[in-house]
């Protein structure tokens, strides 16, 4: 199911899983407690060009339509360089490869705001951690991670 949303921008699973996430978010936050801004985890430009879409942007768009309130900032965070796909790496390699993997392009609109970082899957947390670190360094006051799936691999993998 998750693999499908990574290769097909129109996979019905993207909408279904995003709507389930929207329900979970609605239940977890009070009406005025959700982050101000949603930022989809960006793909490297070459990977996005090859795929033709970013599944995290698709998730964020569906969340925005279901939840309202938070604005989506698609272009304020970018990858600093191309890296091997995470699914091809072990935990240590993922953590190392994601070190300084992101930079904030437009920090001004983010300063003092709360951000929801939107991704499809969190495995080790390396991507989310690296992106959150960059956002916090740019003046964001808090980062929540919203994802449609989380693996158990981060608990027991070495």
N, C-alpha and C positions, 0 to 999 in steps of 0.2 A: 504494500500500500504506500509506504513512504517512498520507495524507489520510484514508483509511478509519478508522484508529484514532482520529482526532481527532473524528469525527462519529458513530461507532458503538461504544458501550461493550462490545458483545458481538462485535465483529469478531474472527474467529479469528486474524487477523494480530497482534493485540495479544499473545496468548498465545505464538504462534510466535516472534515477535521477542524477547519478554521471556525466553523459554527459551534462545534463542541468546545473549542478553546474559548470562544466568546462567552458561552454560558458559564464556563468555569471562572473566567475573569469577572463577570458580572456578580457571581456569588462571592468572590473573594474580596472585592473592593466595595466600599461605600460609594454613593453616586459622585461625590466630589473628591475621592481619594485616588482615582486612577492617574497615571502619569500624564503630563501635559503633551508629550510628544512621543510618537512611535517612530523608531528607526529600524528598518529592515536590515539584517546583516547583509552587507554588500558582497557580491561575487567579484572576483578580479575581472577587469573589463574584457579580457580575452575569453574567459569562461562564459561570461554573460553573452558575448557576441556569438560564441559557438552554440550555446543552448537557445538563445533567442529570448530568454526571460530569466527572472530571478524569483524562485518560489517563495522566498521570504517577503518580497514585495507583494506577491499575490495574497499571502496570508494577511499581511498588514492592511491591504485594501479591503479584504472581507471583514476583518476585525473593525476597521473604521466604519464601514457601512452598518455593521451590527451594533457597535457600542456607541458610536458618535463621540464627540468630545475631543479626543486626542487627534492632533494633526500629524500627518505623515511627512517626515523629512527624508526623502530618498537619497539625496546627494550630499549630505553633510559629512558622511563617514565614508572613507574609501580604503581599499586594500593598498598596502604600500608596495606590494610586489606579488608575482605569481608564486604559489606554493603547491607542492604535491597535494592531491586530494587527501583529505583527512582519513577517509575510510581505508586508505592504503598504508596507514601508519599505526604504530603502536602508541601507547599512552605517552611515553617519554618523548618520542619523536613529535607527537602532536603538540605537546607543551612547548618544546623547543622551537618548532616551526612557526608557532603562533606568536612568539615573542616579538613585540613591536610590529605586528601584522597590519595594524590599522592606524589611520591618522584622521583627525577631524579637519575638514576643509573649511567649514564656516562655523567657528565657535561662538560668535556673537549671539545668534538667536537661541543658543543652548544654555548660556550662562545662567546659573541659578534655577534651572528648570529640572523637572524630573522626567526621566526618559524610560520608555519600555523598548528594550532591544528585542526585535522579533526574529525568530529563526525557526527552521523546520524541526531540527533534531539537536538535542544536547547530549553528547556522549561523555567526554571527559570534562567538558566545560572550558576547554582551552580557547576556543574561538570566542565564546561569550566573555570570558575573563579578559582576554586581550582587548576586545572591543570596548568593554566597560572601563578598563583602565585608561584607554585613550579618551573616552568621553568624560570621565571624572577629572582627568588632567586638564581638559579644556573648559572646566568650570561647571559641568553638570553636577547637581547636588545629590542625585540618587539615580541608580539604574536598576530597573526590574528586568528580569529575563522572561519573555513569553515564548513558549515553544509548543508545538503540537505533539512532540514525542520526546521522551527522555529514556535513554537506555540504562540498564543496571550495570553496564560495563565499567563505569567510573568508580564503582564501589570496590570491585575485587581485582581489577586489572593492575598489573605492575608495569 
